[in-house]
């Protein structure tokens, strides 16, 4: 394990990430973290913007998949509407 330290949860549920780990991870004021758990363990994962090239590659693969699956814009709109309605319930 590369970096390890101990921290404490405040009465407000706040956790201080030690400076050495923030520096090692390149975390700055306002950095966003995703919090994952399996019930016994917790993982903080930095959310970073993808590089433009990575995003463009993802879009290219997505378009290719949609073309192969013969999806239309109207199909995507229907699915989005369905998911949004399910999330409201």
N, C-alpha and C positions, 0 to 999 in steps of 0.2 A: 504494500500500500504506500503510495507516494506521500500524501500529506495526511496527518491525523492530529486532532486536538480535541479538547473537551470544552463544551460551552453549556450555558444554563438557559432555560426558558424563563422569561420574565412573567410577572403576574398578568401582563397583557398578551401573553402567548408569543412574544417576540424572542428571536434567537439572534445572537451576535455571531457572525461568521468571523473567526479569528483573522487578523490582518495577513498573517503569513499565507493562509489558504486563499483569501481574496486576491492577494498578489499573484500567487501561483496560478489561479484560475482566470486572471485578468478581469475580475469583477470590479465594477465601478459603482458609484452612487447611482441608484435608479436601475441597476441591472435587474432583469426579470428572471425568476427561478420557477421551474415547474417542480411541484412536490408530488412524489409517487410513493405509494406504500403497498405492501402485501399483507398488512395487518401486524407484522412483527418488525419490519424494517422500514426505514424511510430514506428516500433518496432525493436530494436537491440537485436538479439538473439545470444549468444555465440555458436560457432561451436566447438563441442568437439568430440574427437575420441570415438567411442563406446567401451565399455568394451569388451574384447575378448569373454566373455560368451554371451553377448548380440548379438555380430556379429555372433557367431556360431549358436545361436538359430535362427537368421534371415535366415542364410544360410540353416539350416535344414528345416525351414518352406517353403523357396523358392523351394528347391529341391522336397519337398512333393507336393507342388502346381504344379510344372512342371510335375511330375510323374502322378498326377491325371488328368491333362489337356492333357496328352500324348504329351508333347512338346519334340522336338528333338533339339539337338545343332544347326542343320541347320535352324530350325524355328527361333531360337533366333538370329542367324547371319543375316537372312533376315530382321527381324524387326529392328535390329541395323543399318543395311545398309540404310533401308528406312528412319529412323529417322535422321540419319546423313545427308542424301541427302536433306531432307526437311529443316534442319537447315541451310544448305548452301544457300538456295534460299532467 
